[in-house]
Amino acid sequence: MLSAIACGVLIDLDHLVDWAWNKRQPESLHSVIPLHGWEWAPLLYLLGPKPAFYAFLGHLAIDQLSNNVRNWATYFLTYRTFRRFDAKYFSREGGRAKWLDEPWHNWW
């Protein structure tokens, strides 16, 4: 149960990496989100509890379908890495995530 919550909900804590990066460099158009990558799924399947694996898959699938991503590869960490985490390759708007400029209490 706790593992499913961690992989299904707390995975979004990795957005704090982007928040910290972009607070340090306000002009930055980078998006790292290190835990939002399909590459983690096989590792989680092999090493983690199955509820965590299914929660992780659900989270990424919902994100991929509901966020305004440019193409299917956006949620692969390797895709973002090869593009040097430049956000113009990820969203259809091609720019900085809007939530980065909002106060933290509006993120929910």
Secondary structure as the mmCIF struct_conf table of DSSP 4:
data_model
#
loop_
_struct_conf.conf_type_id
_struct_conf.id
_struct_conf.beg_label_comp_id
_struct_conf.beg_label_asym_id
_struct_conf.beg_label_seq_id
_struct_conf.end_label_comp_id
_struct_conf.end_label_asym_id
_struct_conf.end_label_seq_id
HELX_RH_AL_P HELX_RH_AL_P1 LEU A 2 GLY A 8
TURN_TY1_P TURN_TY1_P1 VAL A 9 VAL A 9
HELX_RH_3T_P HELX_RH_3T_P1 LEU A 10 ASP A 14
HELX_RH_AL_P HELX_RH_AL_P2 HIS A 15 ARG A 24
BEND BEND1 GLN A 25 GLN A 25
TURN_TY1_P TURN_TY1_P2 PRO A 26 GLU A 27
STRN STRN1 HIS A 30 HIS A 30
TURN_TY1_P TURN_TY1_P3 PRO A 34 LEU A 35
TURN_TY1_P TURN_TY1_P4 TRP A 38 GLU A 39
HELX_RH_AL_P HELX_RH_AL_P3 TRP A 40 LEU A 47
BEND BEND2 GLY A 48 GLY A 48
HELX_RH_AL_P HELX_RH_AL_P4 LYS A 50 SER A 66
BEND BEND3 ASN A 67 ASN A 67
STRN STRN2 VAL A 69 VAL A 69
BEND BEND4 ARG A 70 ASN A 71
HELX_RH_3T_P HELX_RH_3T_P2 TRP A 72 TYR A 75
HELX_RH_AL_P HELX_RH_AL_P5 LEU A 77 PHE A 82
TURN_TY1_P TURN_TY1_P5 ARG A 83 PHE A 85
STRN STRN3 ASP A 86 ASP A 86
HELX_RH_3T_P HELX_RH_3T_P3 ALA A 87 TYR A 89
TURN_TY1_P TURN_TY1_P6 PHE A 90 PHE A 90
STRN STRN4 SER A 91 SER A 91
TURN_TY1_P TURN_TY1_P7 ARG A 92 GLU A 93
BEND BEND5 GLY A 95 GLY A 95
HELX_RH_3T_P HELX_RH_3T_P4 LYS A 98 ASP A 101
BEND BEND6 GLU A 102 GLU A 102
HELX_RH_3T_P HELX_RH_3T_P5 TRP A 104 ASN A 106
#
